[in-house]
């Protein structure tokens, strides 16, 4: 799941250290309420133990595509 883009949430250092890690139950409840579909998807993925081996080339291409999309959107 470490390369799953839906498993990414960008936080500033303060929110990450002083809120997310100090209040993991509250943080999880916030995430569940704010992003219910992402939460359901990630929860299902975390419970799947029959996953195929990682295809690092495919992961690399997916991440490069997402970066290009981000760069294109941020330059507009």
PDB file of N, H, CA, C and O in Angstrom:
ATOM      1  N   UNK A   1       0.813  -1.203   0.000  1.00  0.00           N
ATOM      2  CA  UNK A   1       0.000   0.000   0.000  1.00  0.00           C
ATOM      3  C   UNK A   1       0.851   1.259   0.000  1.00  0.00           C
ATOM      4  O   UNK A   1       0.333   2.362  -0.174  1.00  0.00           O
ATOM      5  N   UNK A   2       2.146   1.100   0.194  1.00  0.00           N
ATOM      6  H   UNK A   2       2.566   0.204   0.335  1.00  0.00           H
ATOM      7  CA  UNK A   2       2.993   2.285   0.298  1.00  0.00           C
ATOM      8  C   UNK A   2       3.028   3.098  -0.997  1.00  0.00           C
ATOM      9  O   UNK A   2       3.328   4.291  -0.956  1.00  0.00           O
ATOM     10  N   UNK A   3       2.728   2.484  -2.144  1.00  0.00           N
ATOM     11  H   UNK A   3       2.485   1.514  -2.177  1.00  0.00           H
ATOM     12  CA  UNK A   3       2.735   3.203  -3.409  1.00  0.00           C
ATOM     13  C   UNK A   3       1.328   3.540  -3.889  1.00  0.00           C
ATOM     14  O   UNK A   3       1.170   4.034  -5.005  1.00  0.00           O
ATOM     15  N   UNK A   4       0.327   3.294  -3.100  1.00  0.00           N
ATOM     16  H   UNK A   4       0.455   2.892  -2.193  1.00  0.00           H
ATOM     17  CA  UNK A   4      -1.059   3.578  -3.452  1.00  0.00           C
ATOM     18  C   UNK A   4      -1.317   5.067  -3.239  1.00  0.00           C
ATOM     19  O   UNK A   4      -1.204   5.566  -2.120  1.00  0.00           O
ATOM     20  N   UNK A   5      -1.664   5.775  -4.313  1.00  0.00           N
ATOM     21  H   UNK A   5      -1.757   5.370  -5.222  1.00  0.00           H
ATOM     22  CA  UNK A   5      -1.846   7.228  -4.221  1.00  0.00           C
ATOM     23  C   UNK A   5      -2.992   7.614  -3.296  1.00  0.00           C
ATOM     24  O   UNK A   5      -2.951   8.682  -2.686  1.00  0.00           O
ATOM     25  N   UNK A   6      -4.010   6.773  -3.178  1.00  0.00           N
ATOM     26  H   UNK A   6      -4.043   5.905  -3.674  1.00  0.00           H
ATOM     27  CA  UNK A   6      -5.098   7.068  -2.246  1.00  0.00           C
ATOM     28  C   UNK A   6      -4.662   6.937  -0.793  1.00  0.00           C
ATOM     29  O   UNK A   6      -5.394   7.336   0.113  1.00  0.00           O
ATOM     30  N   UNK A   7      -3.485   6.387  -0.566  1.00  0.00           N
ATOM     31  H   UNK A   7      -2.891   6.063  -1.302  1.00  0.00           H
ATOM     32  CA  UNK A   7      -2.950   6.238   0.787  1.00  0.00           C
ATOM     33  C   UNK A   7      -2.066   7.421   1.161  1.00  0.00           C
ATOM     34  O   UNK A   7      -1.303   7.354   2.125  1.00  0.00           O
ATOM     35  N   UNK A   8      -2.168   8.490   0.406  1.00  0.00           N
ATOM     36  H   UNK A   8      -2.788   8.545  -0.377  1.00  0.00           H
ATOM     37  CA  UNK A   8      -1.345   9.676   0.620  1.00  0.00           C
ATOM     38  C   UNK A   8      -2.214  10.845   1.065  1.00  0.00           C
ATOM     39  O   UNK A   8      -3.240  11.136   0.451  1.00  0.00           O
ATOM     40  N   UNK A   9      -1.806  11.496   2.110  1.00  0.00           N
ATOM     41  H   UNK A   9      -0.972  11.259   2.609  1.00  0.00           H
ATOM     42  CA  UNK A   9      -2.464  12.729   2.564  1.00  0.00           C
ATOM     43  C   UNK A   9      -1.350  13.671   3.003  1.00  0.00           C
ATOM     44  O   UNK A   9      -0.617  13.370   3.945  1.00  0.00           O
ATOM     45  N   UNK A  10      -1.224  14.779   2.343  1.00  0.00           N
ATOM     46  H   UNK A  10      -1.820  15.023   1.578  1.00  0.00           H
ATOM     47  CA  UNK A  10      -0.166  15.732   2.654  1.00  0.00           C
ATOM     48  C   UNK A  10      -0.579  16.599   3.833  1.00  0.00           C
ATOM     49  O   UNK A  10      -1.646  17.213   3.831  1.00  0.00           O
ATOM     50  N   UNK A  11       0.279  16.636   4.831  1.00  0.00           N
ATOM     51  H   UNK A  11       1.146  16.137   4.833  1.00  0.00           H
ATOM     52  CA  UNK A  11       0.063  17.468   6.010  1.00  0.00           C
ATOM     53  C   UNK A  11       1.307  18.302   6.276  1.00  0.00           C
ATOM     54  O   UNK A  11       2.416  17.895   5.933  1.00  0.00           O
ATOM     55  N   UNK A  12       1.129  19.449   6.877  1.00  0.00           N
ATOM     56  H   UNK A  12       0.228  19.781   7.156  1.00  0.00           H
ATOM     57  CA  UNK A  12       2.291  20.217   7.304  1.00  0.00           C
ATOM     58  C   UNK A  12       2.931  19.481   8.482  1.00  0.00           C
ATOM     59  O   UNK A  12       2.314  18.595   9.073  1.00  0.00           O
ATOM     60  N   UNK A  13       4.156  19.844   8.819  1.00  0.00           N
ATOM     61  H   UNK A  13       4.657  20.564   8.339  1.00  0.00           H
ATOM     62  CA  UNK A  13       4.876  19.165   9.895  1.00  0.00           C
ATOM     63  C   UNK A  13       4.102  19.223  11.204  1.00  0.00           C
ATOM     64  O   UNK A  13       4.000  18.218  11.908  1.00  0.00           O
ATOM     65  N   UNK A  14       3.562  20.377  11.532  1.00  0.00           N
ATOM     66  H   UNK A  14       3.645  21.193  10.959  1.00  0.00           H
ATOM     67  CA  UNK A  14       2.824  20.524  12.780  1.00  0.00           C
ATOM     68  C   UNK A  14       1.621  19.599  12.856  1.00  0.00           C
ATOM     69  O   UNK A  14       1.413  18.928  13.868  1.00  0.00           O
ATOM     70  N   UNK A  15       0.827  19.560  11.791  1.00  0.00           N
ATOM     71  H   UNK A  15       0.996  20.104  10.969  1.00  0.00           H
ATOM     72  CA  UNK A  15      -0.351  18.689  11.787  1.00  0.00           C
ATOM     73  C   UNK A  15       0.058  17.226  11.818  1.00  0.00           C
ATOM     74  O   UNK A  15      -0.587  16.409  12.475  1.00  0.00           O
ATOM     75  N   UNK A  16       1.121  16.896  11.113  1.00  0.00           N
ATOM     76  H   UNK A  16       1.645  17.560  10.579  1.00  0.00           H
ATOM     77  CA  UNK A  16       1.556  15.501  11.068  1.00  0.00           C
ATOM     78  C   UNK A  16       2.065  15.045  12.439  1.00  0.00           C
ATOM     79  O   UNK A  16       1.625  14.016  12.951  1.00  0.00           O
ATOM     80  N   UNK A  17       2.960  15.784  13.015  1.00  0.00           N
ATOM     81  H   UNK A  17       3.317  16.620  12.598  1.00  0.00           H
ATOM     82  CA  UNK A  17       3.587  15.371  14.278  1.00  0.00           C
ATOM     83  C   UNK A  17       2.679  15.640  15.478  1.00  0.00           C
ATOM     84  O   UNK A  17       2.472  14.761  16.315  1.00  0.00           O
ATOM     85  N   UNK A  18       2.142  16.851  15.558  1.00  0.00           N
ATOM     86  H   UNK A  18       2.309  17.565  14.879  1.00  0.00           H
ATOM     87  CA  UNK A  18       1.433  17.271  16.769  1.00  0.00           C
ATOM     88  C   UNK A  18      -0.061  16.984  16.767  1.00  0.00           C
ATOM     89  O   UNK A  18      -0.735  17.198  17.775  1.00  0.00           O
ATOM     90  N   UNK A  19      -0.582  16.503  15.650  1.00  0.00           N
ATOM     91  H   UNK A  19      -0.035  16.329  14.832  1.00  0.00           H
ATOM     92  CA  UNK A  19      -1.997  16.145  15.646  1.00  0.00           C
ATOM     93  C   UNK A  19      -2.174  14.686  15.260  1.00  0.00           C
ATOM     94  O   UNK A  19      -2.723  13.904  16.037  1.00  0.00           O
ATOM     95  N   UNK A  20      -1.716  14.306  14.071  1.00  0.00           N
ATOM     96  H   UNK A  20      -1.269  14.941  13.440  1.00  0.00           H
ATOM     97  CA  UNK A  20      -1.951  12.957  13.562  1.00  0.00           C
ATOM     98  C   UNK A  20      -1.360  11.896  14.479  1.00  0.00           C
ATOM     99  O   UNK A  20      -2.048  10.944  14.847  1.00  0.00           O
ATOM    100  N   UNK A  21      -0.089  12.048  14.854  1.00  0.00           N
ATOM    101  H   UNK A  21       0.470  12.821  14.555  1.00  0.00           H
ATOM    102  CA  UNK A  21       0.557  11.021  15.680  1.00  0.00           C
ATOM    103  C   UNK A  21       0.166  11.109  17.155  1.00  0.00           C
ATOM    104  O   UNK A  21       0.223  10.103  17.863  1.00  0.00           O
ATOM    105  N   UNK A  22      -0.223  12.270  17.623  1.00  0.00           N
ATOM    106  H   UNK A  22      -0.269  13.087  17.048  1.00  0.00           H
ATOM    107  CA  UNK A  22      -0.642  12.378  19.024  1.00  0.00           C
ATOM    108  C   UNK A  22      -2.085  11.947  19.222  1.00  0.00           C
ATOM    109  O   UNK A  22      -2.475  11.587  20.333  1.00  0.00           O
ATOM    110  N   UNK A  23      -2.877  11.977  18.168  1.00  0.00           N
ATOM    111  H   UNK A  23      -2.560  12.270  17.265  1.00  0.00           H
ATOM    112  CA  UNK A  23      -4.300  11.630  18.249  1.00  0.00           C
ATOM    113  C   UNK A  23      -4.674  10.672  17.116  1.00  0.00           C
ATOM    114  O   UNK A  23      -5.518  11.016  16.289  1.00  0.00           O
ATOM    115  N   UNK A  24      -4.079   9.496  17.052  1.00  0.00           N
ATOM    116  H   UNK A  24      -3.393   9.216  17.724  1.00  0.00           H
ATOM    117  CA  UNK A  24      -4.326   8.617  15.900  1.00  0.00           C
ATOM    118  C   UNK A  24      -5.781   8.166  15.768  1.00  0.00           C
ATOM    119  O   UNK A  24      -6.269   7.994  14.651  1.00  0.00           O
ATOM    120  N   UNK A  25      -6.472   7.972  16.872  1.00  0.00           N
ATOM    121  H   UNK A  25      -6.076   8.111  17.780  1.00  0.00           H
ATOM    122  CA  UNK A  25      -7.881   7.561  16.780  1.00  0.00           C
ATOM    123  C   UNK A  25      -8.723   8.698  16.222  1.00  0.00           C
ATOM    124  O   UNK A  25      -9.548   8.486  15.333  1.00  0.00           O
ATOM    125  N   UNK A  26      -8.519   9.894  16.737  1.00  0.00           N
ATOM    126  H   UNK A  26      -7.849  10.066  17.459  1.00  0.00           H
ATOM    127  CA  UNK A  26      -9.232  11.069  16.229  1.00  0.00           C
ATOM    128  C   UNK A  26      -8.871  11.324  14.766  1.00  0.00           C
ATOM    129  O   UNK A  26      -9.742  11.658  13.963  1.00  0.00           O
ATOM    130  N   UNK A  27      -7.606  11.171  14.420  1.00  0.00           N
ATOM    131  H   UNK A  27      -6.899  10.900  15.073  1.00  0.00           H
ATOM    132  CA  UNK A  27      -7.168  11.381  13.040  1.00  0.00           C
ATOM    133  C   UNK A  27      -7.828  10.377  12.102  1.00  0.00           C
ATOM    134  O   UNK A  27      -8.265  10.734  11.008  1.00  0.00           O
ATOM    135  N   UNK A  28      -7.898   9.138  12.528  1.00  0.00           N
ATOM    136  H   UNK A  28      -7.543   8.847  13.416  1.00  0.00           H
ATOM    137  CA  UNK A  28      -8.535   8.105  11.707  1.00  0.00           C
ATOM    138  C   UNK A  28     -10.017   8.389  11.534  1.00  0.00           C
ATOM    139  O   UNK A  28     -10.550   8.237  10.434  1.00  0.00           O
ATOM    140  N   UNK A  29     -10.683   8.794  12.590  1.00  0.00           N
ATOM    141  H   UNK A  29     -10.250   8.918  13.483  1.00  0.00           H
ATOM    142  CA  UNK A  29     -12.113   9.133  12.495  1.00  0.00           C
ATOM    143  C   UNK A  29     -12.332  10.322  11.566  1.00  0.00           C
ATOM    144  O   UNK A  29     -13.292  10.343  10.796  1.00  0.00           O
ATOM    145  N   UNK A  30     -11.442  11.311  11.637  1.00  0.00           N
ATOM    146  H   UNK A  30     -10.662  11.294  12.262  1.00  0.00           H
ATOM    147  CA  UNK A  30     -11.532  12.465  10.731  1.00  0.00           C
ATOM    148  C   UNK A  30     -11.364  12.008   9.290  1.00  0.00           C
ATOM    149  O   UNK A  30     -12.129  12.409   8.412  1.00  0.00           O
ATOM    150  N   UNK A  31     -10.350  11.157   9.045  1.00  0.00           N
ATOM    151  H   UNK A  31      -9.729  10.832   9.758  1.00  0.00           H
ATOM    152  CA  UNK A  31     -10.106  10.666   7.692  1.00  0.00           C
ATOM    153  C   UNK A  31     -11.305   9.878   7.174  1.00  0.00           C
ATOM    154  O   UNK A  31     -11.719  10.043   6.026  1.00  0.00           O
ATOM    155  N   UNK A  32     -11.853   9.028   8.025  1.00  0.00           N
ATOM    156  H   UNK A  32     -11.517   8.895   8.957  1.00  0.00           H
ATOM    157  CA  UNK A  32     -13.010   8.203   7.652  1.00  0.00           C
ATOM    158  C   UNK A  32     -14.206   9.083   7.282  1.00  0.00           C
ATOM    159  O   UNK A  32     -14.911   8.794   6.315  1.00  0.00           O
ATOM    160  N   UNK A  33     -14.436  10.148   8.042  1.00  0.00           N
ATOM    161  H   UNK A  33     -13.864  10.383   8.827  1.00  0.00           H
ATOM    162  CA  UNK A  33     -15.572  11.040   7.775  1.00  0.00           C
ATOM    163  C   UNK A  33     -15.328  11.940   6.565  1.00  0.00           C
ATOM    164  O   UNK A  33     -16.262  12.251   5.826  1.00  0.00           O
ATOM    165  N   UNK A  34     -14.087  12.357   6.361  1.00  0.00           N
ATOM    166  H   UNK A  34     -13.329  12.105   6.962  1.00  0.00           H
ATOM    167  CA  UNK A  34     -13.756  13.290   5.291  1.00  0.00           C
ATOM    168  C   UNK A  34     -13.599  12.597   3.943  1.00  0.00           C
ATOM    169  O   UNK A  34     -13.979  13.148   2.910  1.00  0.00           O
ATOM    170  N   UNK A  35     -13.048  11.406   3.952  1.00  0.00           N
ATOM    171  H   UNK A  35     -12.740  10.958   4.791  1.00  0.00           H
ATOM    172  CA  UNK A  35     -12.775  10.654   2.724  1.00  0.00           C
ATOM    173  C   UNK A  35     -13.343   9.233   2.837  1.00  0.00           C
ATOM    174  O   UNK A  35     -12.576   8.270   2.857  1.00  0.00           O
ATOM    175  N   UNK A  36     -14.659   9.088   2.910  1.00  0.00           N
ATOM    176  H   UNK A  36     -15.281   9.870   2.894  1.00  0.00           H
ATOM    177  CA  UNK A  36     -15.234   7.754   3.161  1.00  0.00           C
ATOM    178  C   UNK A  36     -14.904   6.711   2.091  1.00  0.00           C
ATOM    179  O   UNK A  36     -14.650   5.553   2.421  1.00  0.00           O
ATOM    180  N   UNK A  37     -14.905   7.101   0.827  1.00  0.00           N
ATOM    181  H   UNK A  37     -15.111   8.042   0.559  1.00  0.00           H
ATOM    182  CA  UNK A  37     -14.615   6.131  -0.232  1.00  0.00           C
ATOM    183  C   UNK A  37     -13.149   5.700  -0.187  1.00  0.00           C
ATOM    184  O   UNK A  37     -12.839   4.520  -0.350  1.00  0.00           O
ATOM    185  N   UNK A  38     -12.257   6.656   0.033  1.00  0.00           N
ATOM    186  H   UNK A  38     -12.509   7.614   0.165  1.00  0.00           H
ATOM    187  CA  UNK A  38     -10.836   6.316   0.151  1.00  0.00           C
ATOM    188  C   UNK A  38     -10.611   5.409   1.355  1.00  0.00           C
ATOM    189  O   UNK A  38      -9.843   4.450   1.283  1.00  0.00           O
ATOM    190  N   UNK A  39     -11.280   5.716   2.457  1.00  0.00           N
ATOM    191  H   UNK A  39     -11.904   6.495   2.516  1.00  0.00           H
ATOM    192  CA  UNK A  39     -11.132   4.902   3.665  1.00  0.00           C
ATOM    193  C   UNK A  39     -11.573   3.457   3.398  1.00  0.00           C
ATOM    194  O   UNK A  39     -10.875   2.514   3.771  1.00  0.00           O
ATOM    195  N   UNK A  40     -12.728   3.289   2.753  1.00  0.00           N
ATOM    196  H   UNK A  40     -13.294   4.055   2.449  1.00  0.00           H
ATOM    197  CA  UNK A  40     -13.233   1.946   2.449  1.00  0.00           C
ATOM    198  C   UNK A  40     -12.259   1.186   1.548  1.00  0.00           C
ATOM    199  O   UNK A  40     -11.982   0.008   1.776  1.00  0.00           O
ATOM    200  N   UNK A  41     -11.746   1.864   0.533  1.00  0.00           N
ATOM    201  H   UNK A  41     -11.970   2.821   0.349  1.00  0.00           H
ATOM    202  CA  UNK A  41     -10.802   1.231  -0.394  1.00  0.00           C
ATOM    203  C   UNK A  41      -9.532   0.803   0.342  1.00  0.00           C
ATOM    204  O   UNK A  41      -9.070  -0.326   0.177  1.00  0.00           O
ATOM    205  N   UNK A  42      -8.970   1.697   1.149  1.00  0.00           N
ATOM    206  H   UNK A  42      -9.346   2.614   1.283  1.00  0.00           H
ATOM    207  CA  UNK A  42      -7.736   1.393   1.873  1.00  0.00           C
ATOM    208  C   UNK A  42      -7.953   0.301   2.917  1.00  0.00           C
ATOM    209  O   UNK A  42      -7.092  -0.556   3.116  1.00  0.00           O
ATOM    210  N   UNK A  43      -9.087   0.336   3.570  1.00  0.00           N
ATOM    211  H   UNK A  43      -9.787   1.032   3.408  1.00  0.00           H
ATOM    212  CA  UNK A  43      -9.407  -0.692   4.565  1.00  0.00           C
ATOM    213  C   UNK A  43      -9.469  -2.065   3.897  1.00  0.00           C
ATOM    214  O   UNK A  43      -8.917  -3.038   4.412  1.00  0.00           O
ATOM    215  N   UNK A  44     -10.145  -2.139   2.747  1.00  0.00           N
ATOM    216  H   UNK A  44     -10.593  -1.349   2.328  1.00  0.00           H
ATOM    217  CA  UNK A  44     -10.242  -3.404   2.014  1.00  0.00           C
ATOM    218  C   UNK A  44      -8.860  -3.866   1.553  1.00  0.00           C
ATOM    219  O   UNK A  44      -8.538  -5.051   1.639  1.00  0.00           O
ATOM    220  N   UNK A  45      -8.057  -2.944   1.073  1.00  0.00           N
ATOM    221  H   UNK A  45      -8.318  -1.981   1.004  1.00  0.00           H
ATOM    222  CA  UNK A  45      -6.713  -3.307   0.632  1.00  0.00           C
ATOM    223  C   UNK A  45      -5.872  -3.833   1.797  1.00  0.00           C
ATOM    224  O   UNK A  45      -5.097  -4.775   1.633  1.00  0.00           O
ATOM    225  N   UNK A  46      -6.025  -3.230   2.955  1.00  0.00           N
ATOM    226  H   UNK A  46      -6.655  -2.465   3.088  1.00  0.00           H
ATOM    227  CA  UNK A  46      -5.210  -3.631   4.107  1.00  0.00           C
ATOM    228  C   UNK A  46      -5.567  -5.031   4.595  1.00  0.00           C
ATOM    229  O   UNK A  46      -4.754  -5.697   5.237  1.00  0.00           O
ATOM    230  N   UNK A  47      -6.764  -5.465   4.293  1.00  0.00           N
ATOM    231  H   UNK A  47      -7.424  -4.924   3.772  1.00  0.00           H
ATOM    232  CA  UNK A  47      -7.213  -6.782   4.743  1.00  0.00           C
ATOM    233  C   UNK A  47      -6.965  -7.881   3.715  1.00  0.00           C
ATOM    234  O   UNK A  47      -7.187  -9.059   3.997  1.00  0.00           O
ATOM    235  N   UNK A  48      -6.511  -7.505   2.539  1.00  0.00           N
ATOM    236  H   UNK A  48      -6.330  -6.549   2.310  1.00  0.00           H
ATOM    237  CA  UNK A  48      -6.247  -8.474   1.475  1.00  0.00           C
ATOM    238  C   UNK A  48      -4.823  -9.003   1.622  1.00  0.00           C
ATOM    239  O   UNK A  48      -3.856  -8.269   1.417  1.00  0.00           O
ATOM    240  N   UNK A  49      -4.704 -10.258   1.971  1.00  0.00           N
ATOM    241  H   UNK A  49      -5.489 -10.854   2.137  1.00  0.00           H
ATOM    242  CA  UNK A  49      -3.379 -10.864   2.149  1.00  0.00           C
ATOM    243  C   UNK A  49      -2.948 -11.666   0.934  1.00  0.00           C
ATOM    244  O   UNK A  49      -1.851 -12.226   0.921  1.00  0.00           O
ATOM    245  N   UNK A  50      -3.785 -11.729  -0.077  1.00  0.00           N
ATOM    246  H   UNK A  50      -4.675 -11.275  -0.066  1.00  0.00           H
ATOM    247  CA  UNK A  50      -3.485 -12.502  -1.272  1.00  0.00           C
ATOM    248  C   UNK A  50      -3.161 -11.565  -2.437  1.00  0.00           C
ATOM    249  O   UNK A  50      -3.803 -11.620  -3.486  1.00  0.00           O
ATOM    250  N   UNK A  51      -2.172 -10.718  -2.243  1.00  0.00           N
ATOM    251  H   UNK A  51      -1.650 -10.674  -1.391  1.00  0.00           H
ATOM    252  CA  UNK A  51      -1.824  -9.738  -3.255  1.00  0.00           C
ATOM    253  C   UNK A  51      -0.716 -10.263  -4.160  1.00  0.00           C
ATOM    254  O   UNK A  51       0.156 -11.006  -3.710  1.00  0.00           O
ATOM    255  N   UNK A  52      -0.747  -9.878  -5.438  1.00  0.00           N
ATOM    256  H   UNK A  52      -1.455  -9.274  -5.804  1.00  0.00           H
ATOM    257  CA  UNK A  52       0.336 -10.282  -6.339  1.00  0.00           C
ATOM    258  C   UNK A  52       1.622  -9.525  -5.993  1.00  0.00           C
ATOM    259  O   UNK A  52       1.570  -8.510  -5.299  1.00  0.00           O
ATOM    260  N   UNK A  53       2.757 -10.002  -6.464  1.00  0.00           N
ATOM    261  H   UNK A  53       2.799 -10.827  -7.029  1.00  0.00           H
ATOM    262  CA  UNK A  53       4.007  -9.264  -6.222  1.00  0.00           C
ATOM    263  C   UNK A  53       3.936  -7.881  -6.853  1.00  0.00           C
ATOM    264  O   UNK A  53       3.244  -7.674  -7.850  1.00  0.00           O
ATOM    265  N   UNK A  54       4.655  -6.946  -6.266  1.00  0.00           N
ATOM    266  H   UNK A  54       5.217  -7.114  -5.457  1.00  0.00           H
ATOM    267  CA  UNK A  54       4.644  -5.581  -6.780  1.00  0.00           C
ATOM    268  C   UNK A  54       5.345  -5.496  -8.126  1.00  0.00           C
ATOM    269  O   UNK A  54       6.393  -6.106  -8.340  1.00  0.00           O
ATOM    270  N   UNK A  55       4.748  -4.727  -9.030  1.00  0.00           N
ATOM    271  H   UNK A  55       3.897  -4.231  -8.857  1.00  0.00           H
ATOM    272  CA  UNK A  55       5.345  -4.448 -10.332  1.00  0.00           C
ATOM    273  C   UNK A  55       5.909  -3.038 -10.256  1.00  0.00           C
ATOM    274  O   UNK A  55       5.189  -2.065 -10.479  1.00  0.00           O
ATOM    275  N   UNK A  56       7.193  -2.927  -9.943  1.00  0.00           N
ATOM    276  H   UNK A  56       7.778  -3.718  -9.762  1.00  0.00           H
ATOM    277  CA  UNK A  56       7.794  -1.625  -9.700  1.00  0.00           C
ATOM    278  C   UNK A  56       7.826  -0.737 -10.938  1.00  0.00           C
ATOM    279  O   UNK A  56       7.753   0.485 -10.816  1.00  0.00           O
ATOM    280  N   UNK A  57       7.933  -1.324 -12.119  1.00  0.00           N
ATOM    281  H   UNK A  57       7.992  -2.317 -12.218  1.00  0.00           H
ATOM    282  CA  UNK A  57       7.900  -0.522 -13.343  1.00  0.00           C
ATOM    283  C   UNK A  57       6.531   0.130 -13.521  1.00  0.00           C
ATOM    284  O   UNK A  57       6.442   1.305 -13.877  1.00  0.00           O
ATOM    285  N   UNK A  58       5.477  -0.623 -13.276  1.00  0.00           N
ATOM    286  H   UNK A  58       5.549  -1.577 -12.987  1.00  0.00           H
ATOM    287  CA  UNK A  58       4.122  -0.074 -13.386  1.00  0.00           C
ATOM    288  C   UNK A  58       3.892   1.001 -12.328  1.00  0.00           C
ATOM    289  O   UNK A  58       3.270   2.026 -12.607  1.00  0.00           O
ATOM    290  N   UNK A  59       4.392   0.770 -11.116  1.00  0.00           N
ATOM    291  H   UNK A  59       4.897  -0.063 -10.890  1.00  0.00           H
ATOM    292  CA  UNK A  59       4.271   1.763 -10.048  1.00  0.00           C
ATOM    293  C   UNK A  59       4.997   3.043 -10.444  1.00  0.00           C
ATOM    294  O   UNK A  59       4.470   4.142 -10.273  1.00  0.00           O
ATOM    295  N   UNK A  60       6.198   2.897 -10.970  1.00  0.00           N
ATOM    296  H   UNK A  60       6.626   2.004 -11.110  1.00  0.00           H
ATOM    297  CA  UNK A  60       6.988   4.061 -11.395  1.00  0.00           C
ATOM    298  C   UNK A  60       6.239   4.861 -12.455  1.00  0.00           C
ATOM    299  O   UNK A  60       6.175   6.088 -12.372  1.00  0.00           O
ATOM    300  N   UNK A  61       5.672   4.180 -13.450  1.00  0.00           N
ATOM    301  H   UNK A  61       5.724   3.184 -13.517  1.00  0.00           H
ATOM    302  CA  UNK A  61       4.934   4.871 -14.511  1.00  0.00           C
ATOM    303  C   UNK A  61       3.712   5.592 -13.955  1.00  0.00           C
ATOM    304  O   UNK A  61       3.419   6.719 -14.356  1.00  0.00           O
ATOM    305  N   UNK A  62       3.003   4.952 -13.042  1.00  0.00           N
ATOM    306  H   UNK A  62       3.241   4.037 -12.717  1.00  0.00           H
ATOM    307  CA  UNK A  62       1.824   5.573 -12.436  1.00  0.00           C
ATOM    308  C   UNK A  62       2.206   6.826 -11.662  1.00  0.00           C
ATOM    309  O   UNK A  62       1.541   7.856 -11.771  1.00  0.00           O
ATOM    310  N   UNK A  63       3.278   6.738 -10.880  1.00  0.00           N
ATOM    311  H   UNK A  63       3.819   5.901 -10.792  1.00  0.00           H
ATOM    312  CA  UNK A  63       3.713   7.896 -10.094  1.00  0.00           C
ATOM    313  C   UNK A  63       4.233   9.011 -10.991  1.00  0.00           C
ATOM    314  O   UNK A  63       3.962  10.183 -10.728  1.00  0.00           O
ATOM    315  N   UNK A  64       4.973   8.675 -12.041  1.00  0.00           N
ATOM    316  H   UNK A  64       5.194   7.724 -12.254  1.00  0.00           H
ATOM    317  CA  UNK A  64       5.449   9.698 -12.979  1.00  0.00           C
ATOM    318  C   UNK A  64       4.282  10.397 -13.660  1.00  0.00           C
ATOM    319  O   UNK A  64       4.308  11.613 -13.851  1.00  0.00           O
ATOM    320  N   UNK A  65       3.263   9.636 -14.026  1.00  0.00           N
ATOM    321  H   UNK A  65       3.241   8.648 -13.872  1.00  0.00           H
ATOM    322  CA  UNK A  65       2.066  10.219 -14.652  1.00  0.00           C
ATOM    323  C   UNK A  65       1.365  11.176 -13.688  1.00  0.00           C
ATOM    324  O   UNK A  65       0.933  12.259 -14.083  1.00  0.00           O
ATOM    325  N   UNK A  66       1.255  10.769 -12.418  1.00  0.00           N
ATOM    326  H   UNK A  66       1.605   9.890 -12.096  1.00  0.00           H
ATOM    327  CA  UNK A  66       0.613  11.626 -11.416  1.00  0.00           C
ATOM    328  C   UNK A  66       1.420  12.905 -11.199  1.00  0.00           C
ATOM    329  O   UNK A  66       0.845  13.981 -11.035  1.00  0.00           O
ATOM    330  N   UNK A  67       2.735  12.795 -11.198  1.00  0.00           N
ATOM    331  H   UNK A  67       3.203  11.921 -11.331  1.00  0.00           H
ATOM    332  CA  UNK A  67       3.589  13.978 -11.027  1.00  0.00           C
ATOM    333  C   UNK A  67       3.410  14.936 -12.193  1.00  0.00           C
ATOM    334  O   UNK A  67       3.283  16.144 -11.992  1.00  0.00           O
ATOM    335  N   UNK A  68       3.399  14.407 -13.406  1.00  0.00           N
ATOM    336  H   UNK A  68       3.501  13.425 -13.569  1.00  0.00           H
ATOM    337  CA  UNK A  68       3.205  15.260 -14.591  1.00  0.00           C
ATOM    338  C   UNK A  68       1.852  15.961 -14.540  1.00  0.00           C
ATOM    339  O   UNK A  68       1.743  17.143 -14.867  1.00  0.00           O
ATOM    340  N   UNK A  69       0.822  15.224 -14.127  1.00  0.00           N
ATOM    341  H   UNK A  69       0.910  14.264 -13.861  1.00  0.00           H
ATOM    342  CA  UNK A  69      -0.520  15.817 -14.015  1.00  0.00           C
ATOM    343  C   UNK A  69      -0.505  16.933 -12.971  1.00  0.00           C
ATOM    344  O   UNK A  69      -1.066  18.007 -13.190  1.00  0.00           O
ATOM    345  N   UNK A  70       0.139  16.668 -11.839  1.00  0.00           N
ATOM    346  H   UNK A  70       0.595  15.796 -11.661  1.00  0.00           H
ATOM    347  CA  UNK A  70       0.228  17.676 -10.787  1.00  0.00           C
ATOM    348  C   UNK A  70       0.973  18.910 -11.286  1.00  0.00           C
ATOM    349  O   UNK A  70       0.526  20.037 -11.076  1.00  0.00           O
ATOM    350  N   UNK A  71       2.110  18.695 -11.948  1.00  0.00           N
ATOM    351  H   UNK A  71       2.474  17.779 -12.119  1.00  0.00           H
ATOM    352  CA  UNK A  71       2.906  19.820 -12.451  1.00  0.00           C
ATOM    353  C   UNK A  71       2.114  20.634 -13.473  1.00  0.00           C
ATOM    354  O   UNK A  71       2.179  21.863 -13.479  1.00  0.00           O
ATOM    355  N   UNK A  72       1.370  19.948 -14.333  1.00  0.00           N
ATOM    356  H   UNK A  72       1.318  18.949 -14.329  1.00  0.00           H
ATOM    357  CA  UNK A  72       0.555  20.631 -15.330  1.00  0.00           C
ATOM    358  C   UNK A  72      -0.527  21.475 -14.659  1.00  0.00           C
ATOM    359  O   UNK A  72      -0.746  22.626 -15.037  1.00  0.00           O
ATOM    360  N   UNK A  73      -1.205  20.898 -13.658  1.00  0.00           N
ATOM    361  H   UNK A  73      -1.027  19.963 -13.350  1.00  0.00           H
ATOM    362  CA  UNK A  73      -2.273  21.611 -12.961  1.00  0.00           C
ATOM    363  C   UNK A  73      -1.743  22.762 -12.121  1.00  0.00           C
ATOM    364  O   UNK A  73      -2.405  23.793 -12.002  1.00  0.00           O
ATOM    365  N   UNK A  74      -0.561  22.603 -11.539  1.00  0.00           N
ATOM    366  H   UNK A  74      -0.023  21.765 -11.636  1.00  0.00           H
ATOM    367  CA  UNK A  74      -0.024  23.660 -10.669  1.00  0.00           C
ATOM    368  C   UNK A  74       0.551  24.817 -11.453  1.00  0.00           C
ATOM    369  O   UNK A  74       0.718  25.909 -10.909  1.00  0.00           O
ATOM    370  N   UNK A  75       0.863  24.599 -12.738  1.00  0.00           N
ATOM    371  H   UNK A  75       0.727  23.712 -13.180  1.00  0.00           H
ATOM    372  CA  UNK A  75       1.420  25.686 -13.555  1.00  0.00           C
ATOM    373  C   UNK A  75       0.340  26.538 -14.202  1.00  0.00           C
ATOM    374  O   UNK A  75       0.632  27.574 -14.799  1.00  0.00           O
ATOM    375  N   UNK A  76      -0.903  26.102 -14.083  1.00  0.00           N
ATOM    376  H   UNK A  76      -1.141  25.260 -13.598  1.00  0.00           H
ATOM    377  CA  UNK A  76      -2.008  26.854 -14.720  1.00  0.00           C
ATOM    378  C   UNK A  76      -2.535  27.930 -13.814  1.00  0.00           C
ATOM    379  O   UNK A  76      -3.458  28.654 -14.188  1.00  0.00           O
TER     380      UNK A  76
END
